């Protein structure tokens, strides 16, 4: 498909702006700000997408306009004049690549916490508590509204002064649309009741902003057009608001959302993760576009180029948001334009990015460790300027595959040996849960890249210390992963099975099962989900204060839905102490750190334990005496991007590197980050 015939590569005219293609990244807060300012890390993150060919990057999610809208997602402080030069640096960096830059602005209303920032009262149209952030808001008084309207206007002027190309209001779950929704607006004054009155505050804000920035600055709105919530904003009212916004002449585009963000469950429908239908709200956004006859943008699990192309070609959207997809690969547009669409690193819908952001952390992609680390980690791997080496990678899990990919991109001769008949390691195991099968994209993309790079991959090849010599390696990378380990029990280690056994199907799921999760991450929960869906009676026991603390709010939702729908029992702050056999049954003894003298028993058919992994380090330990660095890594050099392998053995045969779970039990992102940063230093 040529540039001229690909709908995604056609320009779009938005007011006076020409957007060079139809790719955009919608506003989101990645958590990279410092003191509420978009400094170097924030700038480099957006500049990378600009370098990757995107037409429009929307920053912030959202930048707050008032002090009494404290940041709970790492939001930028748009009420502070100090933000202007930082925004200007970011805009300039993106403009160098003909990428337009806009910003989303907001007052969070009730969607925040009172015990952060300046500890000012949280407010809302009415004192209706948001389940997610739990503040009991005060009713916004008229003087509050006057102040906030003025804050919006001042914030817009800062955006304009920074050289941004436009802004959008945030109106899904924030103060503006909290006035729209009957679920959150119970006022009986001029700001409540009829749709006209519920829109009054929004029109005041829009008019003030338009007066502040003039008629030529681009102003849009990202809005829910249907809360899909009992007593919430109806579809009819939402579409009518969209029509009114379009007809007003005061805004220049609509960015359409469907749903509510007031709880984890509703938010997971707005921002769906893997195991759910792709692009679930695309048709609805197209219906709003038809009704409003106005430019419409939209993003919600549009994570592949084919769907994005369909969205534009069918006239459903004018600009297509592939936000998480650009977190996975900021160079999508460049690859499509070059005819390399098949090289795009796929978004697998794991939602590791938004899970971290939803809990106030930094946004990281599950399988692109360069995202957010652009200052030190490149997205495009350069060929080595030093001597080329022979690299042997042992293990084809995510760590080994990534190390092999990066080393091969550097120009080294790479061979990968894998003991199993397929690549993927623990990640392949995770895909045995049908809901999480999209994770296989992490494996498949790397295998395709290794094939492109000419890497030799040998399956069913067990490597011991004596098997290394024929490869004559300059570098050996041990990526052998780990094996499941059992928690310390007083008795009964031989009577339990692991979460791996359940996921792999090597044991039959029993009728009455106790799952003891002493890890708090996906393996135990995924096994428990499969047990619940098999129809077994299930109790999940954890010593934590809450279950699965290493899983964020988005991924909690499908697990908890499965547990609730299948009647699973959740028991927290409780440890598995021992297991004994009693006839055909097992008796699990439980205790608690909070009252260790009290012990309880559960009579079950099967006990499944999850306690992370122990490293498979036999090969590493055997090779260590023969290596030049004796396995040692200089962490100061590693983190500074310098060769981190000290010469400890002049007679050594090779540099020895150990990565991923072969070091310690961690996660996919950590494994891939290991592979990337060690591979870059070869």
Buried (B, 14 or more C-beta within 10 A) or exposed (E): EEEEEBBBBBEBEBBEBEBBBBBBBBBBBBBBBEEBBBBBBBBBBBBBBBBBBBBBBBBBBBBBBBBBBBBBBBBBBBBBEEBBEBBBBBBBBBBEBBBBBBBBBBBBBBBBBBEEBEEBEBBBBBBBBBEBBEBEBBBBEEEBBEBBBBBBBBBBBBBBBBBBBBBBBBBBBBBBBBBBBBBBBEBEEEBBBEBEBBBBBBBBBBBBBBEBBEEEBBBBBBBBBBBBBEEBBBBEBBBBBBBBBBEEEBBBBBBBBBBBBBBBBBBBBBBBBBBBEBBBBBEBBBBBBEBBEBBBBBBBBBBBBEBBBBBBBEEBBBBBBBBBBBBBBBBBBBBBBEEEBEBBBBBBBBBBBBBBBBEEBBBBBBBBBBBBBBEEBBBEBEEBEEEBBBBBBBBBBBBBBBBBBBBBBBBBBBBBBBBBEEBBBBBBBBBBBEBBBBBBBBBBBBBEBBEEBEBEBEEEBEBEBEBBEEBEBBBBBBBBBBEBBBBEBEEBEEBBBBBBBBBEEEEEBBEBBBBBBBBBBBBBBBBBBBBBBBEBBBBBBBBBEEBBEEBBBBBBBBBBBBBEEBEBEBBEBBBBBBBBEEEEBBBBBBBBEEEEEEEEEBEBBBBBBBBBBBBBBEBBEBBBEBBBBBBBBBEEBBEEEEEBBEEEBEEBBBBBBBBBBBBBBBBBBBBBBBBBBBBBBB
